[in-house]
């Protein structure tokens, strides 16, 4: 979609941000569910799984025309924060 002005660009970015936030919240719900199936902190860290996810999102980013380095950085940070949440679940 070609925007006519900066206001229209910002409105579209805001809409996309809302969708991204909803999807992050949904992903977070699944992360919490996953933590109930894991036995310990190492299960939460799951470095092999992290690298599998990173590989997949890099591939998908190229499919959709996104910068793979940006997508990887965002995912690494998000995964790190979710791992911290999972670990906290073990100490409740």
N, C-alpha and C positions, 0 to 999 in steps of 0.2 A: 504494500500500500504506500503510495506516494503522498506525503503530507504537504499541506499548503502553507503551514507556518509552524513556528516553534511551539506554540500552544497545543496544536494538534499532535505534534511529536510527543510532547510531555504527557498528554492525555493517554496516548497509546502505550507509552512506557509505564504509566501508572496502572493501566489495565493489566498489562503483562506482569508487573510486580505483584499485583493481587493474586493472579493465578499461580505464580511461582511460590508465593507464601503459602497458599492453600496446599499446594503439592508438597512443600517441605513439611507442613504439619501432618499431612497424610503419611509421608515417609517416616516421620518421627513416631507415629502410632505403630507402624510395622516394626520399627527398630525396638521399641519397648516390648512388643510381642516376641520378637526374636530373642531378646535377652532372657525371657523365661525358659527358653530351650537350651541355653548355654549354661555350662557348669561353673565357669570361673572367669577371671579377668582375661586370661589368655584366649579363651573362646570369644570374648568380646573384641579383643584386639584383632584377631584373625587376619594377619598380614597377607596371607595368600588370597583371601577373599577380597581384601581391599584392592590388591593389584588387579584382580579379575574385573572388579567394578571400574577401576580407572581405565583399563584397557577398553572395556565396552563403551564407556562414555567418550573416550577419545575417538573411537570409530564412529559413534553416532554423531559427534560434533562435526566431523568431516562430512558425513551424509547430509547434515542440515545446514552446512555452511558456517558453522561457528568456529571460533578460534580454539583449537584443541588445547593449547596451553592455558588459556583462560578457564575453559571448562574443567580441565584437570585441577587447577589451583582451587577453584570453587569447590569441587567435589572433595578434594583432600581435606580442606578446612571443614566442610560440612561433616564428613565421615569422622574426623577427629573429634568434633564436638559431640556427635552421636555416640561414639565409643565412650567418651567421658560420662555421658548420661547412663549408658549401659553398665559401666563399672560401678557407678553410684547405686544402681539397683541391687548389686550384689551385697552392699553394705547396709541395706535398709533393715 
